[in-house]
Amino acid sequence: MNRAMRRLLEAAAGIAVVAAAVVWLSGGFGERVPPGIAVVETARPRPDGRDAVVERSVGPVVEWASGALASARQTVVASRILARIEEVRVRAGDRVVAGDVLVVLESADLEARVAQAREALQAARARRDLAESERARYERLYERGVATRQRLDQALADAQAARADVDRLQQSLSEAETALSYTEIRAPVSGLVVDRLAEPGETASPGDPLLRIYDPSALRVEVPVRESLAVRLRVGDTLRVEVPALSEAFDGRIEEIVPFAEPGARTLLVKVALPQHPRLYAGLFARVAVPAGTRSRLLVPSEAIERAGQLDFVTAVDDAGRLERRLVTLGAYREDGKVEVLSGLAAGERVVLAARAGD
């Protein structure tokens, strides 16, 4: 036997050994157990009465809709003028009160304009006073027949022009003072700063957002709800809202249903107002329980459920009094210490409950 043949036979023998080991480990050489219900023992129900009947219950069904918390009152703070930012007095997370100064802009040019407008107004008022004095003097002279009607008309026109000039410069001063007031950007509402979008040294342009503020006392959940369910809801209805991040649930009230269905998703936007809570923040994920009619359920006490890894089991008692270990599928419904069973049991069957401590 040459060397090539010997190597071929050794390889074939190795493969055969590995295959036999795999078959043995998978139970190929043991006795096969047919599928079905495994009878673990023959016995009557527990003598201490620790068993229960699988109940059929008809109750309400909810469909969970997911959304995010948002404030009904949100404000974007922006500048009305083009100017360099000198100071930003708040950061994200700060609480502000309406009227607080949030951002200070460069004001030197505007202060100079205000000063010039005031000086011009002061000069115009002096000219107006002189023109009014001349008007009064020529009226007296005209009454005595010393001045002509033409000279009196000229004095009246000069006085009227001086008064108009004062009004115009008064308006210019008001505009300059208003522009100067825009260099201090104040909080339009009370609330919580959530975004700081500008820093000192940058240039603020009219309309560009500098800060974002929301009112934490007006939080609500905005969720898309399937149109067939949304049409049954009414403004003022109370819905259960869960916030997983806080492991808490709240009773929310529907305050708005947007009367427009999204063509692709076939949903309507429902806005559910939440009560005030110190740990609720805009942007948190939330789930809303939307009523979806009623249906029947099979319920068993949670004490009857045994968990092994990712599987759930119960021990059922058949008509012959034998205990049978059953694999069951559980639903999401939980109430009064009972759990919903989707498969593995039938109504009227009995299940064994876990023994109490000390039994």
Secondary structure, 3 states (H helix, E strand, C coil): CCHHHHHHHHHHHHHHHHHHHHHHHCCCCCCCCCCCCEEEEECCCCCCCCEEECEEEEEEEEEEEEEEEEECCEEEEEECCCEEEEEECCCCCCEECCCCEEEEECCHHHHHHHHHHHHHHHHHHHHHHHHHHHHHHHHHHHHCCCCCHHHHHHHHHHHHHHHHHHHHHHHHHHHHHHHHHCCEEECCCCEEEEEECCCCCCEECECCEEEEEECHHHEEEEEEEEHHHHCCCCCCCEEEEEECCCCEEEEEEEEEEEEEECCCCCEEEEEEECCCCCCCCCCCEEEEEEEEEEEEEEEEEHHHCEEECCEEEEEEECCCCEEEEEEEEEEEEEECCEEEEEECCCCCCEEECCCCCCC
